[in-house]
Each structure stands twice: as C-alpha cells, then as structure tokens.
C-alpha cells in the first residue's frame, strides 16, 4: 500500500511539475517572462505539496536510489502523454529507447534490495 501511495503521489507531483516547467511555453508565450515565472512558481508549490510527502512516505520502504529511479520512470511515463497530447509534439521512437533504458535502470537499482 505504501508503494502504491508513493507512486500515486509522485505521479500527481509530476503532472504539476511538467506544467510548471513547460506549460508556459504553450500558454504564456506572449506574456512577459516574469509572469511565466510567477505562474510556474505557483504550480511548483502544488508539485511540492505532493512530492515531499511522496518521498517521505516512500523512504519508509525504498532506499534513495530506488526513489530516484521511480521518480524518473514516472516522469517519462507522464511526460510522453503531456508532450503529445498537451504540447502537440510528435511521438518519437526515442521515447521507446529511453523507456527501455529506464527498464534497465529499474532492474539494476531494485535488484540490490
């Protein structure tokens, strides 16, 4: 149950993170950069409200390396639909290769447990 809660919190955090980091490129391109920064900071605050509890909870059952790799896998899993559906970017085969590399990272980090 802790693992599932951690994944759900990290996934939610990542959605906010992607909007904070990249959403302004689509929605605030005509605004001054300080507006994009302030909006991004507000969104990032929401991100941290999920990320910090996720890491605190996850640290009770995962080591730091496992949490980091889990975060990266979730980031890629959330980034691909965000990129294609929201940012209207083409789906690239490089995402598949990156996902395969992540599978290797997951294997090596979690096999030590």
Secondary structure as GFF3:
##gff-version 3
##sequence-region A 1 113
A	DSSP	alpha_helix	2	18	.	.	.	ID=ss1
A	DSSP	pi_helix	19	23	.	.	.	ID=ss2
A	DSSP	alpha_helix	24	27	.	.	.	ID=ss3
A	DSSP	alpha_helix	33	58	.	.	.	ID=ss4
A	DSSP	alpha_helix	64	81	.	.	.	ID=ss5
A	DSSP	pi_helix	82	86	.	.	.	ID=ss6
A	DSSP	alpha_helix	93	110	.	.	.	ID=ss7
###
